[in-house]
Amino acid sequence: MLSLGVFLLGARMALGQVEPTSPFANLDGVRVHYTNYGTGEKALLFVHGWSSDETVWKKQAPELAKSIRVLTVDLPGHGQSDKPGPAGQSDRPEITYTMDYYARALDAVIHDAGVKKAVLVGHSNGTPVVRQFYRHSPDETAGLVIVDGSLRPLGTPEEMEKFIAPFRGPDYAAVAGKFIDGITAPMRDPAERAEVKKIMLRTPQRVAVSEFEATFDPALWQPDKIDVPVLVVLAKSPFWTDEYLKFVRDLAPKAEIEIFDGVSHFLMLDKPQEFNRTVLAFLKKNQFL
């Protein structure tokens, strides 16, 4: 017999009223915060990008949770998660914020939530994070959704070093702020643009720089095939060339590619309804609902 609590939860889910919870998973003593919507062994797991937090998915989680269990994660160093290091928790050694470390954090969250199979959604620098999770945990990965993120290096090591160097200096807030202004410029809502900037500048400099430096690792960009279904959603840009799209299709034979026009790097905030419909169609096509 179902308990009253389970019955009421099922009723709320049927009405599209999924009440979120806000637990923490444990990764080597570091608390990893996530928000959980719903129940079940299958879930849609949202991963934010560089210097962001789980709230960038605020227009996705409540809506998509009407159809499937949803988890949104604050990666270590971000949001409500612990931020190990000298300026965070002095009783622990400094952490290198690598994609492997983040992938382990996702694994901790999935196991804490009791999820057996997930479709992982990675925005921007969340792309190499979900890619690493797939490499380490293919049996737990039902599919990947890549949101305006790259599956290959954004430049040569020399170019990336030149890009990152100013972020290490004392003028970090100004340097990062200018970068953020550039990637959010197409946002039509100035209040939302300001909120995204506030979120991103709240992440400690040492975390943001460490993560950027971690993308130098050539192991992240090995062209091993992605054999699960993949949805790639990109903001229209000269950066995403026909040659790059061919590279994606060769790398991920089951890839579907959608390009949104008139959006910023945070396209899921700019066109949430279109984005949510695209994700739901992908889930239905691949029988994940």
C-alpha angles and dihedrals in degrees: 000000000000117000118241090247093055091044092052092046090053091049093050091049090051088054092047091251104129112171110213125223126205111217133160128230121208123238112178090322094315115119113230112197123214138165118229126205115188135336140276141092093269122068146168106234118201120205121190125219136241115334094348133110140218094280092078084079094056092117093049109041102061093040099045091042086073087072106028142007110277132201124187118192137207102210115223109284093029139087114337095343122105117272105211117202142079094301093042116035111000093190090069129062120254113279124222105224099221129160089248090055090050091047089054088051090055089050090052091051094048092050093044089052093047093239117157100183131022142182104217121213114200123187121203108316087011084078097078087041095059089040089057091047089054091050092052099036110027093153090059094047116089095171147329132240113199114200114196091318131126128243092201134043116293090222146339118298088256092052092047092049090052089050096047099042096082091052089064094061134090092263093065095132092054094044094046091042092056091048091049091048088056097052093043098042095104091057108116096204110073092195091056091045089053092048093053090050091050091051094049096047090051091069110095116258092234090057095046094048094044090053093049091049091050090064088071088077106111091205088073092063103046110136096235110150123263105220100180123084111281130196115197115195114185138179109238106262140146086241091072098067128181087253091056092048089052089051089054093050091049091048095045111028091187094053124133116195126206123180120201119206126211096023139117128234085278093062093156088065094043097050105016098159093050091045093049092048090050092052093046091050089051092050092048093047090053093044095242097132 
